[in-house]
């Protein structure tokens, strides 16, 4: 999905992990309720994560 030149993807905890695991150590992943209509998703939530670059 593209909104005002910003790309958004419909992902959850399981689908984001393959993108993160090779480059980062995943510290935490969680969902929060959407606070705006900028990028509406089917689940009406934002996927958030905290990662640390591997090797640091």
Buried (B, 14 or more C-beta within 10 A) or exposed (E): EEEEEEEEEEEEEEEBBEEEEEEBEBEEBEBEEBEEEEBEBEEEEBBEBEBEEEEE
